[in-house]
Amino acid sequence: MIKSKSMFYISLVFLFVAILLNFPFPHSYPFGEVILIAWNIPIRFADGLITVGIVVIFLLIIGLFLLVSSLKKYRGRIGFLVFILIIFTPGFMVNAYQENFATGIYAVSYAAEESECRFEMKSGETVHGECELSFINYSNHDVPFTVEFNEYDDPPMVSLMNNNAPYKITLGANETKRIRLETDIDVSDIQNHVESGEAMGMDIIIRSKGKHRDIGI
């Protein structure tokens, strides 16, 4: 079935590296970006193209081409099956790791799609912020951590919640919990601030014992 073992093994190396670089853990962005940040390499080109995304696609094309070329038959079927596995494997591996082996904040899953924030003007210089965040702790131990908010919009809205950050949270062993956070924000020194609004799927940063995770949708 295998026409060239050397080509087959080389293809597996390319595909493995592609999966590793695109692995969405411990942060919600690919592991490849963690490496680029550590090496001070820009994660985006000047025209907005994502560096890791381009590298991953390049590696996938080469890996799949070498894999298909190394086979004697069933090339199309196997190539398509491997492509599907590559798409779904990272998410499956993250879930399996968190549910069975992870500890501390690495065992914490954030349900961004079920989380939301609301803001409304309380007075002329105060905005009231209220967020509900959904978490699951897959470990068999309590996990204490702090929460801060990330935001890339202008004018800022969600990051106004950092007025009272970091928020201290503790999840019990194997606990699923919806956390409610509230704060009043003095916006007298903030130009073009929001007066009301809602947000869902917020990006957050959780920290514990010198470790942190940037997580969101």
N, C-alpha and C positions, 0 to 999 in steps of 0.2 A: 504493500500500500504506500510505503514511503519510498520515493525515488532517490532522494538525497538527504541522508541523515544530518550532515553538517548544515545544510540550508534549513532543515527543519528546526534544529536546535537554535540556530541564529535567529530564526523568526520568533521563537518563543522568548528569547531575550528581549527583542524589540517590543513585543506585545506586553511582556511583564513590566518593562520600564514605562510604557505608555499608561498601563493601569496604575502603577505606583505614582506617577506624576499627577494623574487625574483623581487620586484617592481623596475623597472629601472628609478628611479627619486628620487632626483633632478639631480643625476649624471647618466652617461651612464652605470655604473656598479650597481649591485643590492643594494637595501637599506640595506640588511643584512650586506654587507661589510662596510657600514657607521657605523653600530652598532659595528661591530668587531673592527674597527679602533678606535672608541671612547673608547672602553674598552681595547685597546692595546692587542687584541687577533690576532694572525697570520691569515691572510686571505688565506694562502696556507700551506699545509703540506710539510714536507721535500721532499717528492717524487713528488711534483707539483700538487697534488690534491687540488681542490678549496674547502675550508671549507664550504662556504655558499651553494655551489652546492650539496655537500653530504648531508647537513642538509635538504635542500629543497626536494631532492629525497626521503630521509627517511620519512619526514613528508607527502609527497604526497602518498607514498606507504601505510602508516598507515591510512591516511585519506580516500583514495579510498577503502581500504579493509574494514574499519569500515562502510563506506557509503553503499557499496554493501551488506555487511552482515546485515545491518539494514533494508533492503528492502525485501518485500515479492515477488515481481515480477519485470520484466523489469530491472533486475540487470545489465546485460551486456550493454544494451542501455544507461541507465542512467549513468553508470560508464564511458562509452566512451564519452558521451556528456559532462559530468563534466570535464573530462580530456582535451577535446578540448577547453572548456571555460577557463580553467586555463591557457592554453598556450596563448590564444589571449586576455584575459581580461586585463592584465597589460598594454600592448601597447595601447589598446583602451581607458583605463582610463586615461593614460598620455595625449593622444591627446585631449580627452574631457575636461580634466582639463585645459590644456594650451589654448585651443580655447575659453573657456567660463568663466573661473574663475581666472586664473593666472595673476599676476602683476609683473612688474620689470623683472629681468633676468629669472624668472620662466616662463614667457610668451614667451621667446625666444627659437626658435627651430633652431638647427644647422644641415644643410643638408650636413653631412660629405661625403656622397657618391658623391656629386656634387662639392666638394672642392678639390683643388690641390695646390701643391707647386713645383717650379722648381728652380734648382740651377745650376750655371755655373761659371767657373773661369773667373774673370775679369782681374786679373793681378797675379803676382807671389805670392802675400800675401793677396789677396782679393777675396772673393766669393760673387757673387751677388745672393741674394735670392728674390724670388717673389712668393707670395701666393694669391690665390683667394678663399675666403670663402663665402659660401651661408647661409644666415640667413632669418628667418621669425619672425616678431614680431606680435603676435596674440592679444596684448592688444590694448586698445583705447588711449594709451598715449605713448609719446616718451620714449625710453629706452636707456639711456647712459650706457656703460660698457667698460671694458678693456679686451683685449685678450692676452693670453700668450700661448706658445706651450708646449705640453707634448711629451716626447719621451722615448722609452725604447730600442732603437737600438744602436749598437756600431759598427763602429764609428757613432757619432751623425750626423744627417743631418737636420731634421725638427727643432730641438731645437736651431739650429744656428740662427733662426729667432728671438730668444729672445735677440739677440744683441741689438735690438732697442725697446724691449718690456718694459712696456706694451703698446699695441696699443689702442688708444682711438677710440671708435666707438659709433655712435648714430643711432638707428633705429627709424624711424618715426612711428606713430600710424598705425597699420595694414600694415606695409611695408614689402615687400619681396625685399631683396637687396643682391647683390653680391659685397663683399668688396675686394678691391685690396690692398695688403700690399707689400712694397718693402724695402729692406735694403741691405747695403754693409757690409760684415762681415770680419773683420781682423782676419785671421787664422794663423798669424805668430807664435803665441804661442800655437797652437793646433796641437798635433801630430796625424797623421793618419786621417786628415780631408778629407772630400769628396771634389772632384773638380767639379763634376757635378752629376745631378740626378733628379729624379722626385718622388713625393709621392702623394698619394690620401688617403682620409679618415683620415686625421690627427686628433689626439686627442688634444683638446685645453682646456684651463681654462678661463672661463669668470668671471669677478668680478664686483660688484657694491654695494656700501653702506655697506661694511663689509661682504657681502655674496659672495659665489663663487659656481660654478658648473664645474665639470670635465665632459666634453662631447666629444663624438666621435662616432665611429661605435660600 
